[in-house]
């Protein structure tokens, strides 16, 4: 519970707001008993979300709050964690990370035979080739702009 903040990873409900908090098995114990104690198969959900999910669905709500994802070669969705997204934003401050991840997802959907196995490596390689958004504040001024600028006299 501490690992994921103690809030429902689907709807955001908290115990302090009156929600009953459950530890959910993403892949249900009834169908995947070997994953019962696998920490990577657990997520925090409120009672309503957990009971609504039941053992019919294997929705994984753990990863990031933006819903950014991409389809991998094996058919699984890769969701960069919030921690990974924050690290990517620090590493690439002039790149719109969310827009690029949406482009990656579309690329993966359109290129079935070229889908990737390692999601984070794919994201890193993609972003390392991105051209940063243009920063118009560093654009050079023309001679005419310099000659007609009187802002210094104000």
N, C-alpha and C positions, 0 to 999 in steps of 0.2 A: 504494500500500500504506500509506503514511504517513497519507493522508487518512482511511482507515477503520481505523486501529489495527493492521494487520498480523495480525489474527485472523480466522478464518472467520466470516463474517457470518451463516452458517446455524447452525452448531453451536458456535462459539466456540473451536475448536481453534487452537492457536498453534504456531509453529515451535519454540519452546522446549520444547513438550510432545511434539515429534517429528513433528508434522504437516507435510506438504508443502503449501506455500501457493501457490495459483494466482490469477491475475487472470482472472476469468470474464467472458464477454460475456453479458449478461442475455438479449438477443435474439441468437441465434446468428449468427456470421459467415456460415455457409452459407446462411442464409435472409435475412439483412439485411446484405449486404456494405457498404452505405453507412454503417452504424453502427460499423464495425470500430474506428475510432479516436475515437469519441465518448465522452468521459469519463463522460457520464451513462448510458452503456450498460455500464459496467464495475463489477464488484464483486469483493471478495476472498472466495475460498472455499478450503477445504482440498481436497486431491486427491480424497478420498472423495466429498465433496458435489458437487464439480464433475463428476467422472466419472459420478456417479449422476444428475445433472441432464441431462448430455449436451446434445444439441441438440433434445430433445423438449419441454422446458419453458422458460417464460420467467419463472420465479419470481425476484422481486426481494427479496433479503434485506438490502439495504443500509441501510435507514433506521433504524428504531428497535428497541430490544431488547424493548420491551413488546408489539410486534405491533399497536399501535393503528393503525387504518386506517379509511377510509370510501370508498365507491364514488362516483366522479365521473360527470358527465353523459356523457362519452365512453366510459364503461365501465371506465376504469382505476381502480385502487385508489390512494388518496392516503395515504401514510404520513408523518406529521409526523416530522421527524428528531429525534434525541435532543436536539440543540441547540435546536430549536424547542420541544420539550416542556419543557425546562428554562426557557426564556424565558417560556413560558406559565405555568409554576408560579410563577415570580417575579412575573409581572404579576397573577396571580389566586391569591394564597396561600390564600384561604379557599374555593376551589372545587376539588372533586375532579375534576381534569383527565381522568384515565383513565375515570372513570364517565361524564363528559360526552361524551368521544369515542366511547364505546360507544353512547350515546344518539344521537349524530350519525350513526353508522354505521347504526343501525336506522332512523332517519328517512330516510336516503338510500335504503335498501332499500325502504322502504314508499312513498316518494314519487318514483317513477321520473321523472315529468315535471318535477319540481322540483329534481332533482339539480344540484349546483353545478359550475362550471367551475374555479374557483380554490379549492383545498382550504384553504390557509392563511387566505385572506380569510374563508371560510366559518367556520372554527374561531374566528377572532378575533371575528367578528360574533356567533356563538353565545355565546361565553364572556362577551362584554361585556354580554349580556342576562341572564346567569345570576344567580340569587340565591345569595349565598355561604352556606356551611353555617353554621348557627346556632352561635354561640359561647356556650355556656351559662355560661362563667366571668364574663361581663359582665352577666348577668341581674340585674335589680334585686331587692333583698331586700324582703320585706314588713315592715310595722311590727312584726308579731308576731315575725318572725325577729330583728329588731333588739332587741326587748325581752327575748327569751328567750335571746339569745346570751350565754353566760358564758365563751366561749373567752378573753376578755381577762383573766379572773381567774386563769387557770391558771399 
